[in-house]
Amino acid sequence: MRLTKPSSTRRVFSALPFIGPWLIGFALLTVYPFLASLYWSFCRYDLLSAPQWVGGENYSRLAHDLWQGGPFGLALWNTAYYVLVSVPLSIALGVGLAVILSCKVRGIAIYRTLLFLPSVVPVVAAAILWMWILDPAHGILNHLLSDWMGLPPQAWFQSTSEAFWPPSWIGSDPVQIFGSKDGLVLMSLWGVGNFMIIYLAALGDIPTTLYEAARLDGAGPLRRFFHVTLPLLTPVIFFNLVLGTIQATQAFTQVYLVSDGQGDPAGSTLLLSLYMFLAAFRDLDIGYASAMAWILFILVLLVTLGLFRSAHHWVHYQGVGRRAAVIGLLISVLGCAPPQTEDDRSEVIFWHFWGGRDRPVVQQIVDQFNASQPHYFVRPIAMPGNNLDLKFFLSVAGGDPPDLVNQDDPIVADWAHRGALLPLADLATPEELVELRSWLFPAALRLASYQGCLYAMPNGLDIRALYYNKTLLEEYGLSPPGTLADLDAIAVTIAPPQKSQRLDQVGYLPDPRRLWAWGPVFGGKFANLTASHPEATITADQPAILRALEWMASYRDHYGTGRVTAFRSGDQALTGTLFPLLANRRYAVIMDGQWRVRDIFEARQLAASNGRLIDEYGVVPLPPPPGGCHQAGWVNGNFFVVPRGAHNPDGAWEFMKFWSGFGGNEAEAARACAAGGWIPVSQSVVDQPLYQAYLKRVPLMDTFVKLAGSDKQLPTPALPVAPFFYREVVGAAQDVMYRGAEPESRLHQAADRVRKQLQRTMGETPVSDGSSPGIGSD
């Protein structure tokens, strides 16, 4: 009987059942996203609407951003620094450890195991460990640097210094050599055990006859290393160089963790991978992020090709062809109706971000509502604040959003503009809307509105004021600041501007984030929401805002950029969430929100229970300069929004009214605000006996509550680019305070970026009820 050889076609069909699942997965999870991102890079796409073809607009934005030194240029520099420092150091350390561990000594297996173990530690755990090691105040590495090198405490993840770029730290006082990117580099060296194992294997393949011949020629240990070991390791070094470069450009998890997902401080940890993530899933600019991904892909491809072109000059293969090495590298890289509850009440799915000591208060409010309701039952779900925007938009795009979301970021205009929110007109009666507008504080009404339409229901306000240490001021013969000149006098009296001394205590030090509060105090407005064109809408670089920033910069000039940065990094090193005002008199005066009243109240109770005395503290409004505005500042707060596609919007509306106090629920809202230490959104709630009793018990809250009713308390302008606007202004102030940038040019640069972003955004079809002639409402 003759056996016939199966045809090639039959062999292919026989193999398909076995390789088919892999091919399907490869096509769906690799090829399709790869091609889709290429298409999206030429589109304007935000997940909620169909991609719109815009040609090379995204790439021209990247080129303009790079030319102007914007976030893309900063992210490109940060990535280049990280790659150029971490990869060579990893290779050098890996080779050095491998050579040491190749020695035949007793117990060498134990040493190899100990040095390899860190590479198997999860990235999250390693990041937390290194944040502790590099802690500016208590980290062990700072103590070693101080003992061995006499360096002052290094700020690490709170500093923008770069050890391998001396202009960033020369002249700083105190000396800040190491910064955030250097901390990331140290974290990357933690996992060098992977490289070390590969080098160890390669060392074992080097023929011993070569070493014997070198000894006969009189070569010592160093010559044998540089003329025998190192040349024969070059194929493995080349492999690790290419693979390490690719992996370093994709570093994300550790960067996200140490910077709280923002690339701070001052953008110094904003790597391209993180910037792509933020552009795609925070700003919902999928097209721009896709274009950035392709630019990164091209750059990595060019670098890889350049390394291959250079390989024949320095890589010495021993029995392994270049083609086999290339194939091995490629293989390695590629391997890489509303539901009903049991009692027939309609369920309301409620997402919130509260945790810690606030979560029981939230649960209590929910329980009180559920006990009072025959029709609706609220189910609260705590969602971490990180990536809440992404989770929200994915739920809306997927057609299964929650019924209610509580937020505290300036997202109302942005989400409403994208059509992701239901206006309150779809939930409330016309009579309720008219009453609500007069019932809310002016600041709360601004927080809830976009283009003259209400999209949110505020349930609590956040106000900024000045806390002061009354006992400390009296020791210096000073009074609480009533004017800006008083505040400056406190600053120079308690901490004279002598740049030669370490800054351990200040009278007052402006926080770059608080330009949003000082701008209105100086009489400025960051936006003109009645303007008919985006170009005229953004007024962040108007003279009043510039004066506020120049005044903040005067403190930098008094004390020196390095001392200001170092002092601020000390705040980050405080235990837990300790209020800096309570930290060994670091500040005499500091700006913060009303939630710190609870910290002072609890500190006073703890001191009383232990029989100790504690300093007396007070609160005053932000003091204006001559010609400035009294009772002015920046406000934000918590608010409810109902997503488009919510299954139970009626139940959501009832719960919103219950918590905020609207519609006859003032007593319940007063109880909630007193329990949480929150500021009500209406005078009707403030006037409730229960809340008035709370103010008598905690008198420091009184100043904040009075400020809440002022029409000079301004939120981040209600624009579709509000989150971007907020970050740009803060970034400009950080560059001025921490990097020594010139206020006028940097503020103008930030305003210009926001104008361009607004122009692009308003080129889309906005969601509007047509009730406002301008971009927003004021």
C-alpha positions in Angstrom: 0.0 0.0 0.0 1.5 3.3 -1.1 1.3 6.3 1.2 0.5 9.6 -0.6 2.0 12.8 0.6 -0.7 15.3 1.7 -1.0 18.3 -0.5 0.1 21.7 0.7 -3.5 22.9 0.7 -4.5 20.0 2.9 -1.7 20.8 5.3 -2.8 24.4 5.6 -6.4 23.4 6.3 -5.2 20.9 8.9 -3.2 23.6 10.7 -5.9 26.3 10.6 -7.9 24.9 13.6 -4.8 25.0 15.7 -3.5 28.5 14.7 -6.9 30.0 13.9 -7.6 31.3 17.5 -4.2 33.0 17.5 -4.7 34.5 14.1 -8.1 35.9 15.1 -6.7 37.3 18.3 -3.8 38.8 16.4 -6.1 40.4 13.8 -8.5 41.8 16.3 -6.2 42.9 19.1 -3.1 43.9 17.1 -3.7 44.5 13.4 -7.0 46.2 13.7 -5.9 48.7 16.5 -2.7 49.3 14.6 -4.6 50.3 11.4 -7.4 52.1 13.3 -4.9 54.3 15.1 -3.4 55.3 11.8 -6.8 56.3 10.5 -7.7 58.1 13.7 -4.5 60.1 13.6 -6.0 62.0 10.6 -9.3 62.5 12.4 -11.0 64.4 15.2 -12.4 61.8 17.4 -13.7 61.8 21.0 -15.2 58.3 21.5 -18.8 59.7 21.7 -19.2 60.7 18.0 -18.0 59.4 14.7 -14.4 60.3 13.7 -14.2 63.4 11.5 -11.5 63.5 8.8 -9.2 66.5 9.3 -6.2 65.5 7.3 -2.9 66.5 8.8 -4.3 68.8 11.5 -3.2 66.6 14.4 0.4 66.3 13.0 0.6 70.1 12.4 -0.6 70.6 16.0 2.3 68.3 17.2 4.8 70.3 15.1 3.5 73.6 16.4 3.5 72.3 20.0 7.1 71.1 19.5 8.2 74.4 18.0 6.6 76.4 20.8 7.9 74.3 23.6 4.5 72.9 24.6 3.5 69.7 26.4 4.5 67.5 23.4 8.0 69.1 23.3 8.3 68.7 27.0 7.2 65.1 26.9 9.6 64.4 24.1 12.5 65.8 26.1 11.5 63.9 29.2 11.3 60.7 27.3 14.7 61.3 25.6 16.3 62.0 29.0 14.8 58.9 30.5 15.9 56.7 27.7 19.4 58.1 27.2 20.1 57.9 31.0 18.3 54.7 32.1 19.2 52.4 29.2 23.0 52.9 29.3 23.0 52.7 33.0 20.9 49.5 33.0 23.3 47.9 30.5 26.4 49.0 32.4 25.1 47.9 35.7 23.8 44.6 34.2 27.2 43.8 32.7 29.0 44.7 35.9 26.8 42.6 38.1 27.0 39.7 35.7 30.8 39.8 35.6 30.9 39.9 39.4 28.4 37.1 39.8 30.3 34.9 37.3 33.1 34.5 39.8 33.2 31.1 41.4 32.8 31.8 45.1 30.9 30.1 47.8 27.2 30.9 48.0 27.2 32.7 44.6 23.7 31.2 43.8 22.3 33.0 46.8 23.7 36.3 45.6 22.4 35.8 42.1 18.9 35.0 43.5 18.9 38.1 45.7 19.9 40.4 42.9 17.4 38.9 40.5 14.4 39.0 43.0 13.7 42.8 42.5 12.9 42.2 38.8 10.0 40.0 39.7 8.4 42.5 42.2 5.2 44.0 40.7 5.7 47.5 39.3 3.1 49.0 41.6 4.8 47.6 44.7 8.2 48.7 43.5 6.9 52.2 42.8 5.5 52.5 46.3 8.7 51.2 47.8 10.8 53.7 45.9 8.5 56.6 46.8 9.3 55.7 50.4 13.1 55.3 49.7 13.2 58.7 48.0 11.0 60.6 50.4 12.5 64.1 50.8 12.2 64.1 54.6 12.4 60.5 55.8 13.8 58.5 52.8 16.8 56.4 53.5 18.6 57.5 50.3 18.6 61.2 51.4 20.2 60.2 54.7 22.9 58.3 52.8 23.6 61.2 50.4 23.8 63.5 53.4 26.2 61.3 55.3 28.4 60.4 52.3 28.3 63.5 50.1 27.1 66.3 52.5 24.2 67.0 50.2 21.0 68.7 51.6 17.8 66.6 51.3 17.0 66.1 47.6 13.4 66.6 46.5 13.4 63.7 44.0 9.8 63.3 42.9 8.9 66.9 43.9 11.8 68.6 42.0 12.3 69.4 38.4 16.2 69.2 38.6 18.0 66.8 36.3 21.3 65.3 37.5 22.6 64.7 34.0 21.6 68.2 32.8 23.7 70.6 35.1 21.9 73.8 33.9 18.8 72.6 35.8 20.6 72.5 39.2 23.7 74.7 39.1 23.1 77.7 41.3 20.1 76.3 43.1 20.1 77.0 46.9 19.9 74.6 48.6 21.6 72.4 46.0 19.0 70.2 44.2 20.9 67.8 41.9 18.5 65.0 41.7 14.9 65.4 40.5 11.8 63.5 39.4 13.3 61.9 36.3 16.3 60.8 38.2 14.0 59.0 40.6 12.4 57.2 37.6 15.8 56.2 36.4 16.6 54.7 39.8 13.3 52.8 39.7 14.3 51.4 36.3 17.6 50.1 37.6 15.7 48.2 40.3 14.8 45.7 37.6 18.2 45.2 36.1 18.2 41.6 37.2 16.6 40.6 33.9 19.5 42.0 31.9 22.0 40.5 34.4 20.7 36.9 33.8 21.1 37.3 30.1 24.6 38.5 30.5 25.4 35.7 32.8 24.3 33.2 30.2 26.3 34.9 27.6 29.4 34.9 29.8 29.1 31.2 30.2 29.3 30.7 26.4 32.7 32.6 26.0 35.4 29.9 25.4 37.9 29.7 28.3 40.7 29.2 25.7 40.4 32.9 24.8 41.1 33.9 28.4 44.0 31.4 28.6 45.5 32.9 25.5 45.1 36.4 26.8 46.9 35.4 30.1 49.8 33.9 28.1 50.1 37.2 26.2 50.3 39.0 29.6 46.8 40.6 29.7 45.6 41.5 33.1 42.0 41.4 34.4 41.1 44.8 32.9 42.6 44.0 29.5 40.9 40.6 29.5 37.6 42.3 30.2 37.9 45.1 27.5 39.5 42.9 24.8 37.9 39.5 25.4 34.7 39.7 27.6 33.2 42.9 26.3 33.6 42.3 22.6 32.1 38.9 22.9 29.2 40.3 24.9 28.4 42.9 22.3 25.7 40.8 20.5 23.8 40.5 23.8 24.5 44.1 24.7 23.1 45.1 21.3 20.0 43.0 21.8 19.4 44.5 25.3 20.1 48.0 23.9 17.4 47.8 21.3 14.9 46.0 23.5 15.6 48.3 26.4 15.2 51.4 24.3 11.8 50.2 23.0 10.7 49.3 26.6 11.9 52.6 28.0 9.9 54.7 25.5 6.8 52.7 26.7 7.3 53.3 30.4 3.9 54.1 31.9 2.9 52.4 35.1 5.6 53.7 37.4 5.4 57.2 35.9 1.6 57.3 36.4 2.0 56.2 40.0 4.7 58.6 41.2 3.1 61.7 39.5 -0.5 60.8 40.4 -1.3 60.5 36.7 -0.5 64.1 35.9 3.2 64.2 35.0 4.0 66.5 38.0 5.9 68.3 39.3 5.7 71.0 36.6 5.5 68.4 33.8 8.9 66.9 34.7 7.6 63.3 34.6 5.3 63.8 31.6 6.7 61.1 29.3 5.2 60.5 25.9 3.4 57.4 27.0 1.7 59.3 29.8 0.9 62.3 27.6 -0.7 60.0 25.0 -2.8 58.4 27.7 -3.9 61.8 29.1 -4.7 63.2 25.6 -6.7 60.1 24.7 -8.6 59.4 27.9 -8.6 62.6 29.9 -9.0 65.1 27.1 -10.8 62.6 24.8 -8.6 63.7 21.9 -8.2 60.3 20.4 -6.9 61.7 17.1 -4.2 63.8 18.6 -3.1 60.9 20.8 -3.0 58.5 17.8 -0.9 61.0 15.9 1.5 61.1 18.9 1.6 57.3 19.0 2.6 57.2 15.3 5.3 59.9 15.8 6.7 57.8 18.7 6.5 54.7 16.6 8.5 56.4 13.7 11.0 57.7 16.2 11.6 54.3 17.8 11.8 52.7 14.3 14.4 55.3 13.2 16.4 54.8 16.4 16.2 51.0 16.0 17.3 51.1 12.3 20.1 53.4 13.3 21.3 51.0 15.9 21.2 48.1 13.4 23.1 50.3 10.8 25.8 51.0 13.5 26.0 47.4 14.7 28.6 46.2 12.2 31.1 48.8 13.6 31.0 47.4 17.2 29.0 44.2 17.4 31.1 41.0 17.1 29.1 37.9 16.4 30.5 34.5 17.2 28.8 31.8 15.2 25.5 33.7 15.1 24.6 35.6 11.9 23.1 39.1 11.9 20.0 37.8 10.3 19.4 35.3 13.2 19.9 38.1 15.7 17.4 40.3 13.9 14.9 37.5 13.8 15.4 36.7 17.5 14.8 40.4 18.4 11.6 40.6 16.3 10.3 37.5 17.9 11.0 38.9 21.4 9.3 42.2 20.6 6.2 40.6 19.0 5.9 38.3 21.9 5.3 41.3 23.6 -36.0 49.7 31.6 -34.6 50.4 34.9 -33.9 47.4 37.1 -36.0 46.8 40.1 -34.9 46.1 43.7 -36.5 43.5 45.9 -39.1 45.9 47.2 -40.1 47.0 43.7 -38.5 50.5 43.9 -36.6 51.7 40.9 -32.8 51.5 41.4 -30.6 54.6 40.8 -27.0 53.7 40.2 -24.9 56.5 41.7 -21.2 56.9 41.1 -19.2 59.0 43.6 -15.5 59.5 44.4 -15.7 59.9 48.2 -13.6 57.7 50.4 -12.0 57.6 53.8 -13.8 59.5 56.5 -16.3 61.0 54.1 -17.7 57.7 52.8 -19.8 56.9 55.9 -21.4 60.4 55.6 -22.3 59.6 52.0 -23.7 56.3 53.0 -25.8 58.0 55.7 -27.3 60.4 53.2 -28.1 57.6 50.8 -29.7 55.6 53.7 -31.8 58.6 54.7 -33.0 59.1 51.1 -33.8 55.4 50.7 -35.8 55.4 54.0 -37.8 58.4 52.9 -38.6 57.1 49.3 -41.4 54.9 48.2 -40.4 55.0 44.5 -36.6 55.0 44.2 -33.7 53.2 45.8 -30.1 54.6 45.4 -27.2 52.2 45.1 -23.9 54.1 45.7 -20.7 52.9 44.0 -17.4 54.5 45.0 -15.3 55.1 41.9 -11.7 56.2 42.5 -11.1 59.7 41.1 -8.3 58.6 38.8 -9.6 57.9 35.3 -13.2 58.6 36.4 -13.6 60.6 33.1 -12.5 57.6 31.1 -14.8 55.2 32.9 -17.7 57.7 32.5 -17.2 58.2 28.7 -16.7 54.5 28.1 -20.0 53.8 29.9 -21.8 56.4 27.9 -20.3 55.2 24.6 -21.2 51.7 25.5 -24.8 52.6 26.3 -24.7 51.5 29.9 -23.9 54.7 32.0 -24.8 55.2 35.7 -27.9 57.2 36.5 -26.0 59.8 38.5 -22.4 60.9 38.9 -21.0 63.3 41.4 -17.9 65.2 40.4 -15.7 68.1 41.6 -13.6 68.9 38.5 -14.5 71.7 36.0 -16.1 69.3 33.5 -19.7 70.5 33.1 -19.1 72.6 30.0 -16.8 70.0 28.4 -19.1 67.0 29.0 -22.2 69.0 28.0 -20.5 70.2 24.9 -19.8 66.6 23.9 -23.5 65.8 24.4 -22.7 63.4 27.3 -25.1 65.1 29.8 -28.8 65.6 30.1 -29.7 69.2 30.7 -31.8 69.8 33.9 -34.6 71.0 31.6 -35.1 67.3 30.7 -35.5 66.5 34.4 -37.2 69.4 36.1 -40.4 71.4 35.5 -40.1 74.9 34.1 -41.2 76.2 37.5 -38.5 74.3 39.3 -35.8 75.7 36.9 -36.9 79.3 37.6 -36.9 78.7 41.3 -33.5 76.9 41.2 -31.8 79.8 39.5 -32.7 82.1 42.4 -32.3 79.5 45.1 -28.6 78.8 44.3 -25.7 81.0 45.3 -24.2 82.9 42.3 -21.1 80.7 42.5 -23.1 77.5 42.5 -25.2 78.7 39.5 -22.0 79.4 37.6 -20.6 75.9 38.4 -23.8 74.3 37.0 -24.3 76.3 33.8 -23.1 76.1 30.2 -24.3 78.4 27.5 -27.1 79.6 29.7 -28.4 76.1 30.3 -28.3 74.2 33.6 -26.6 70.8 33.3 -25.7 70.1 37.0 -27.0 70.4 40.5 -24.4 71.5 43.0 -24.5 70.0 46.5 -21.4 71.6 48.1 -19.0 74.5 47.5 -15.3 74.7 48.0 -14.0 78.1 48.9 -10.4 79.3 49.4 -9.4 81.7 52.2 -6.3 82.4 54.3 -5.7 80.4 57.4 -3.4 82.1 59.9 -1.6 81.1 63.1 -2.9 83.7 65.5 -0.5 82.7 68.3 2.6 83.0 66.0 1.5 86.3 64.5 1.1 87.8 68.0 4.6 86.6 69.0 5.9 88.8 66.2 3.5 91.7 67.0 1.6 91.1 63.7 -2.1 91.2 63.0 -4.2 89.0 60.6 -3.7 90.3 57.0 -6.4 92.7 55.9 -4.6 93.9 52.7 -2.0 92.5 50.4 0.6 94.8 52.0 -0.2 93.2 55.3 0.4 89.8 53.9 3.7 90.8 52.4 4.8 92.3 55.7 4.0 89.1 57.5 6.1 87.2 54.9 9.3 89.3 55.2 9.0 89.7 59.0 8.8 85.9 59.7 11.1 84.8 56.9 13.5 87.6 55.7 14.5 87.1 52.1 18.1 86.0 52.7 19.0 83.6 49.9 22.0 82.2 51.7 20.0 80.5 54.4 17.8 77.4 54.2 14.1 78.1 54.2 12.5 76.2 57.1 9.6 78.6 57.9 7.7 81.2 56.0 5.2 83.8 56.8 3.4 83.2 53.5 4.4 81.6 50.2 2.2 81.7 47.1 1.1 78.3 45.7 1.2 78.2 41.8 -2.2 76.5 41.8 -3.7 79.5 43.5 -3.3 81.9 40.6 -6.9 81.0 39.9 -7.8 82.5 43.3 -5.5 85.5 43.2 -6.5 86.6 39.7 -10.0 87.6 40.7 -8.7 89.3 43.9 -6.5 91.5 41.7 -9.6 92.4 39.7 -9.1 90.0 36.7 -11.3 87.5 34.9 -9.8 84.6 33.1 -12.4 84.6 30.4 -15.1 86.7 28.7 -17.9 84.2 28.3 -20.1 86.6 26.3 -17.5 87.1 23.6 -18.6 86.0 20.1 -15.3 84.4 19.1 -12.9 82.1 20.9 -10.0 84.4 20.2 -11.6 87.1 22.4 -13.0 84.7 25.0 -9.7 83.8 26.8 -8.4 86.7 28.8 -6.0 84.9 31.1 -3.1 87.2 30.0 -5.0 90.4 30.8 -3.1 93.0 33.0 -4.9 92.1 36.2 -4.0 88.4 36.0 -0.4 89.3 35.0 -0.1 91.6 38.1 -1.2 88.7 40.3 1.4 86.4 38.7 4.1 89.0 39.0 3.3 89.5 42.6 3.6 85.7 43.2 6.9 85.8 41.3 8.2 88.4 43.6 8.4 85.8 46.4 10.5 83.6 44.0 12.8 86.6 43.5 13.0 87.2 47.2 13.9 83.7 48.3 15.3 82.1 45.1 13.8 79.4 42.9 15.7 76.6 44.5 14.7 77.5 48.0 11.0 77.9 47.0 11.1 74.5 45.2 12.8 72.8 48.2 10.4 74.3 50.7 7.4 73.2 48.7 8.8 69.7 48.3 8.8 69.6 52.1 5.0 70.0 52.1 4.8 66.8 50.0 6.9 64.9 52.5 4.5 65.6 55.4 3.0 62.6 57.0 -0.3 61.5 55.3 -2.5 64.5 54.5 -1.3 66.6 57.4 -2.3 70.3 57.0 1.0 72.2 56.6 -0.2 74.9 58.9 -0.2 72.4 61.7 3.3 71.1 60.8 5.7 72.6 63.4 4.8 76.2 62.4 6.1 75.8 58.8 3.6 78.6 57.8 2.2 81.6 59.6 -0.4 82.1 56.8 -1.5 79.6 54.1 -4.3 79.5 51.6 -6.6 76.5 51.6 -10.2 75.3 51.5 -12.8 74.8 54.2 -12.1 71.1 54.6 -9.0 72.1 56.6 -11.3 73.4 59.4 -12.0 69.8 60.3 -8.2 69.2 60.6 -7.8 72.1 63.0 -10.9 71.1 65.0 -9.6 67.5 65.4 -6.1 68.7 66.3 -7.5 70.9 69.0 -9.6 68.0 70.4 -6.6 65.7 70.4 -4.5 68.3 72.2 -7.2 68.8 74.8 -7.5 65.1 75.4 -3.8 64.9 76.0 -3.6 67.9 78.2 -1.5 69.9 75.7 -1.8 73.5 74.5 -2.2 74.2 70.8 -1.8 77.4 68.8 -4.9 79.5 68.0 -5.9 79.7 64.4 -8.1 82.1 62.4 -9.5 82.6 58.8 -9.7 85.7 56.7 -10.8 86.4 53.1 -8.1 86.8 50.5 -6.8 90.4 51.0 -6.9 92.6 47.8 -4.2 95.0 46.5 -5.2 98.6 46.0 -8.0 98.7 43.4 -8.6 95.0 43.8 -11.8 93.1 44.7 -13.0 92.2 48.2 -14.6 88.9 48.9 -13.2 87.6 45.7 -11.5 84.3 44.8 -11.8 81.0 43.0 -14.6 78.5 43.8 -15.3 75.0 42.8 -17.4 72.3 44.4 -19.3 69.0 44.2 -22.2 68.6 41.8 -24.4 66.0 40.3 -24.8 65.3 36.6 -27.0 62.8 34.8 -25.4 61.1 31.8 -27.1 60.8 28.4 -28.7 57.4 28.3 -29.3 57.1 32.0 -32.0 54.5 32.8 -33.5 56.3 35.8 -33.2 60.1 35.3 -36.3 60.7 37.4 -34.9 58.9 40.4 -31.6 60.7 39.9 -33.4 64.1 40.0 -35.2 63.3 43.2 -31.9 62.2 44.9 -30.1 65.4 43.6 -32.8 67.6 45.2 -32.7 65.6 48.5 -28.9 66.0 48.9 -28.6 69.6 47.8 -31.7 70.7 49.8 -33.8 72.0 46.9 -37.5 71.5 46.8 -38.2 71.6 50.5 -35.3 69.4 51.5 -33.3 72.1 53.2 -33.3 70.4 56.6 -31.8 67.1 55.2 -29.1 69.1 53.3 -28.2 71.1 56.4 -27.7 67.8 58.3 -25.5 66.4 55.6 -23.4 69.6 55.3 -22.9 69.7 59.0 -21.9 66.0 59.1 -19.4 66.4 56.3 -18.1 69.9 57.1 -19.4 71.1 53.7 -20.6 74.5 52.5 -24.2 74.5 51.3 -25.1 75.8 47.9 -28.0 78.0 49.0 -28.7 80.5 51.7 -31.8 78.6 52.5 -29.8 75.7 53.7 -27.3 77.9 55.6 -30.2 79.5 57.5 -31.4 76.1 58.8 -31.2 75.9 62.7 -29.1 72.7 62.5 -26.5 74.3 60.3 -26.4 77.5 62.3 -25.7 75.4 65.4 -22.8 73.8 63.5 -21.4 77.2 62.7 -21.5 78.2 66.4 -19.7 75.0 67.2 -17.1 75.4 64.5 -16.7 79.2 64.1 -13.8 79.0 61.6 -16.4 77.8 58.9 -18.2 81.1 59.2 -15.8 83.0 56.9 -16.1 80.4 54.2 -19.9 80.3 54.3 -20.0 84.1 54.0 -17.6 84.0 51.0 -19.8 81.4 49.3 -22.6 83.9 48.9 -20.3 86.5 47.2 -20.8 87.0 43.5 -17.0 87.7 43.2 -16.3 84.0 43.8 -15.5 82.7 40.2 -15.1 79.1 39.1 -12.9 78.0 36.2 -14.7 79.5 33.2 -17.5 77.3 31.8 -15.9 76.4 28.5 -15.5 73.1 26.7 -11.8 73.3 27.3 -12.1 74.1 31.1 -9.9 71.2 32.3 -7.2 72.1 29.7 -7.6 75.8 30.6 -7.1 75.0 34.3 -3.9 72.9 33.7 -2.4 75.5 31.4 -2.7 78.3 33.9 -1.4 76.2 36.7 1.5 75.0 34.5 2.4 78.6 33.6 2.4 79.6 37.3 4.6 76.5 38.1 7.1 77.4 35.5 7.3 81.0 36.8 7.6 79.9 40.5 9.7 76.8 40.1 11.6 77.2 36.8 12.2 81.0 36.9 10.1 81.7 33.7 9.2 85.3 32.8 5.6 85.9 33.9 4.3 87.9 30.9 5.6 85.7 28.1 4.7 82.5 29.9 1.2 83.6 30.7 0.7 84.8 27.2 1.9 81.4 25.9 -0.6 79.6 28.1 -3.5 81.8 27.0 -2.5 81.4 23.4 -2.6 77.6 23.7 -6.0 77.7 25.3 -7.3 80.0 22.5 -6.1 77.5 19.9 -7.6 74.6 21.8 -10.9 76.4 22.1 -10.9 77.3 18.4 -10.4 73.7 17.5 -13.1 72.6 19.9 -15.7 75.1 18.8 -15.1 74.0 15.3 -17.2 71.0 16.2 -21.0 71.3 16.5 -21.6 72.4 20.1 -24.5 71.2 22.2 -26.5 74.4 23.0 -30.0 75.5 23.8 -29.3 78.7 21.9 -30.2 80.8 24.9 -26.8 82.6 25.0 -25.1 84.7 22.4 -21.6 83.9 23.6 -19.6 80.8 24.3 -20.7 80.5 27.9 -22.6 82.3 30.5 -21.4 84.6 33.2 
